[in-house]
Amino acid sequence: NTVVNHPTVQKTISSEVGYLLRAPKTNIRAVGYVTERRDATEVQRFFYEGAGSANSMIAYVLQNVDTRYTGLELAFDYKFTSSFSATAVAAVGQAFYLADPDATGYFENALDSSISEKAYFNNTYLGVGPQSAYTIGLNYRSKDYWYVNLNFSYFERAYVDPAAPRRTEQAVEGIEKGSDKWQAILNQEKLPAIFTVDLFASKSFLLSKSLKFLPRNTYLYINVGINNLLNNQNVATGGFENSRFDYEGTNVNKFASKYFYGFGRNYFINFSLKF
């Protein structure tokens, strides 16, 4: 199954408001935003197995696609001492469809035939990754020119991106509304929450202090980072419903959704020289 999106945006409306506080020990930043995308057009290409039609690749055109992105971002930093500080960050948003777009499909093996239907997207979420993210960080900066940062992060409310062909009248034709099968076809899958721990550290060395032949103020910087310290290898960061759908048997598992997974434990080491 192959899906290619070519969005054409007719109108975008956006607004944002923010608040910033700077104090000797405390920094606070808050931002709220709303963005709407109106009258967009998207083109998807995939293999179609519609009831009563020949198997064919299809160009599936979605028109009048309206979406809204809203959210609130908060950042808080507090210095307990000149060396030790803590940070807290939260980003809570919603990205969802505002209406049901019009869908038209053009068959590649029968150029004179097409299908027209409504895709029931209203109030479903876009598959843009976790829509809520929270991080608490502990930071220590030594007078001996080294630094360490430990972050605890929690991500939730990630949804599988909906596919239009399984959200039409044809997909649920003859199925009792509200039944388990009806729910299985139309309900949007929500991915499990994610918890990660990340560690970062750095150290600088004044090389010119001991190596006199070097230019004055020559520094060596070493930066080390370990992401996903707990080595959680079952982290689904996103995914999408398969555009190919079993119209005859209405088996949602015949063409299963596809998922994206984050890395397990990974690290980096960076050396830089300044002179």
C-alpha positions in Angstrom: 0.0 0.0 0.0 1.4 3.4 -1.1 -0.1 6.7 -0.1 1.2 10.0 -1.4 -0.3 13.3 -0.1 -0.1 16.5 -2.1 -1.9 19.1 0.0 -3.0 22.3 -1.7 -4.0 24.9 0.9 -6.5 27.6 -0.2 -6.6 29.6 3.1 -4.8 29.5 6.4 -5.8 31.5 9.5 -3.5 31.7 12.5 -3.3 33.6 15.8 -1.0 33.4 18.8 -0.7 35.0 22.2 2.2 34.7 24.7 3.4 35.7 28.1 7.0 36.0 29.3 8.3 36.5 32.9 12.0 36.9 33.7 13.0 37.1 37.4 16.3 36.5 39.2 15.3 32.9 40.1 12.3 32.2 37.9 11.5 32.2 34.2 8.0 31.5 32.9 6.9 31.4 29.3 3.3 30.7 28.1 2.1 30.6 24.5 -1.4 29.8 23.1 -2.1 29.4 19.5 -4.9 28.6 17.0 -4.3 27.7 13.3 -7.0 26.8 10.8 -6.5 25.3 7.4 -9.5 25.8 5.1 -10.5 24.4 1.7 -7.4 22.3 1.2 -7.1 19.5 -1.4 -5.2 16.3 -0.9 -4.4 13.5 -3.4 -3.7 9.9 -2.3 -2.8 7.0 -4.5 -3.3 3.4 -3.4 -4.7 0.0 -4.5 -8.5 0.0 -4.3 -10.7 -3.1 -3.8 -14.2 -1.5 -3.8 -17.2 -3.6 -3.9 -18.5 -4.1 -7.5 -15.4 -2.5 -9.1 -12.4 -3.9 -10.7 -9.2 -4.0 -8.6 -7.2 -1.0 -9.6 -4.7 1.7 -8.5 -6.7 4.8 -7.7 -6.1 8.5 -7.5 -8.2 9.5 -4.5 -8.9 13.2 -4.3 -10.0 14.8 -1.0 -11.5 18.3 -1.4 -12.7 20.9 1.2 -10.4 19.5 3.8 -10.7 21.8 6.9 -8.4 21.3 9.9 -7.7 23.1 13.2 -4.6 23.2 15.4 -5.0 24.6 18.9 -2.6 24.4 21.8 -1.0 25.8 24.9 2.7 25.6 25.6 4.2 26.3 29.1 7.8 26.5 30.2 9.0 27.0 33.8 12.5 27.3 35.1 13.6 27.8 38.7 17.1 28.2 40.1 17.5 26.7 43.6 21.1 27.7 43.7 23.7 29.2 41.3 24.5 25.6 40.3 21.2 23.6 40.5 18.0 24.3 38.7 14.9 22.6 37.5 12.7 23.0 34.5 9.2 21.9 33.6 7.7 22.0 30.2 4.2 21.1 29.0 2.7 21.2 25.5 -1.0 20.3 25.2 -2.8 20.6 21.9 -5.4 19.3 19.5 -5.1 18.8 15.8 -8.3 17.6 14.2 -10.6 17.7 11.2 -13.5 20.3 11.3 -15.7 18.7 8.6 -16.2 15.8 6.3 -14.3 16.3 3.0 -15.6 15.3 -0.4 -13.8 12.3 -1.9 -13.5 11.5 -5.5 -11.6 8.4 -6.8 -10.3 8.0 -10.4 -9.4 4.4 -11.4 -6.2 4.0 -13.4 -7.5 0.9 -15.3 -10.9 2.6 -16.2 -10.4 6.2 -16.9 -14.1 6.7 -17.7 -15.2 5.6 -14.3 -14.9 7.1 -10.8 -16.5 7.1 -7.4 -17.8 10.1 -5.3 -18.4 9.9 -1.6 -18.1 11.6 1.8 -15.2 10.8 4.0 -16.4 11.0 7.6 -13.5 12.8 9.2 -15.3 15.4 11.3 -13.8 15.6 14.8 -11.2 12.9 14.1 -7.6 13.7 15.0 -4.7 14.2 12.7 -1.8 11.7 13.0 0.8 14.3 14.0 2.4 12.4 16.9 1.7 12.9 20.6 -0.6 15.9 21.2 0.3 16.1 24.9 3.9 16.2 26.0 5.4 16.9 29.5 9.0 17.1 30.6 10.7 17.7 34.0 14.4 18.4 33.9 17.0 18.6 36.6 20.1 20.6 35.8 23.5 20.9 37.6 26.2 23.2 36.4 29.5 22.9 38.4 32.0 25.7 39.0 34.6 23.2 37.6 33.1 23.6 34.1 31.0 20.6 33.8 27.2 20.2 33.3 24.7 17.4 33.7 21.0 17.3 32.7 18.5 14.6 33.5 15.0 14.7 31.7 11.9 12.7 32.5 9.4 12.9 29.6 5.8 11.7 29.2 4.0 11.7 25.9 0.3 10.8 25.3 -2.7 11.3 23.0 -1.0 10.1 19.8 -3.5 8.9 17.2 -3.2 6.8 14.1 -3.8 9.0 11.0 -7.3 8.2 9.6 -7.7 6.8 6.0 -10.6 8.1 4.0 -11.7 4.9 2.2 -12.7 3.1 5.4 -14.7 6.1 6.7 -17.4 6.1 4.1 -21.0 4.8 3.7 -19.7 2.0 1.5 -17.3 0.8 4.3 -20.1 0.4 6.9 -22.9 -0.5 4.5 -25.2 -3.2 6.0 -23.5 -3.0 9.5 -25.6 -2.1 12.5 -24.7 1.4 13.7 -23.0 1.3 17.1 -22.2 -2.4 16.9 -18.7 -3.7 17.7 -17.9 -4.1 14.0 -19.1 -0.6 13.3 -17.0 0.8 16.1 -13.9 -1.2 14.9 -14.2 0.3 11.5 -14.8 3.9 12.4 -13.3 4.4 15.8 -9.8 6.0 15.7 -7.0 4.1 17.3 -5.2 5.9 20.2 -1.6 4.8 20.7 -0.1 4.0 24.2 1.5 6.7 26.2 5.3 6.9 26.2 7.7 7.5 29.1 11.4 8.2 28.5 14.5 9.3 30.5 17.3 11.2 28.8 20.7 12.1 30.2 23.1 14.8 28.9 26.5 15.9 30.2 29.2 18.2 29.1 32.7 19.2 30.2 35.1 21.9 29.0 38.9 21.9 29.3 41.2 24.9 29.0 44.0 23.3 27.0 46.1 26.4 26.6 46.6 26.4 30.4 48.7 23.3 30.3 49.8 23.3 26.7 51.6 26.6 26.4 52.2 26.3 22.6 48.5 26.5 21.9 46.8 29.9 21.3 45.4 31.6 24.4 41.9 30.5 25.4 41.9 27.2 23.5 39.1 25.0 24.8 38.2 21.4 24.3 34.4 20.7 24.8 33.1 17.1 25.3 29.3 16.6 25.1 27.7 13.2 25.8 24.0 12.3 25.5 22.0 9.1 26.2 18.5 9.1 24.8 15.9 6.6 26.1 18.0 5.6 29.0 15.6 2.9 30.0 15.8 1.3 26.5 12.1 1.2 25.9 11.9 -0.5 22.5 8.1 -0.5 22.2 7.6 3.2 21.6 5.0 3.8 18.9 5.4 7.5 18.0 2.8 7.5 15.2 1.1 5.6 12.4 -1.5 5.6 9.7 -4.5 3.5 8.7 -4.1 1.5 5.6 -5.9 3.1 2.7 -6.7 -0.3 1.3 -9.8 -1.7 2.9 -11.7 -5.0 2.8 -15.1 -3.8 1.6 -16.4 -7.4 1.0 -15.6 -8.9 4.4 -15.2 -5.7 6.4 -12.2 -7.2 8.3 -10.2 -4.3 9.6 -7.2 -6.5 10.3 -6.9 -7.7 6.7 -5.0 -4.5 5.8 -3.7 -3.4 9.2 -2.5 0.0 10.2 1.2 0.9 9.9 3.2 2.3 12.8 6.4 4.3 13.4 8.6 3.3 16.3 11.2 5.3 18.1 14.8 4.1 18.7 15.7 2.2 21.8 18.7 3.4 23.9 21.0 5.5 21.7 23.8 7.9 22.5 26.1 10.5 21.0 29.6 11.8 21.9 30.7 15.2 20.5 34.2 16.8 20.6 34.8 20.4 19.6 37.8 22.6 19.8 37.6 26.4 20.2 40.6 28.7 19.8 
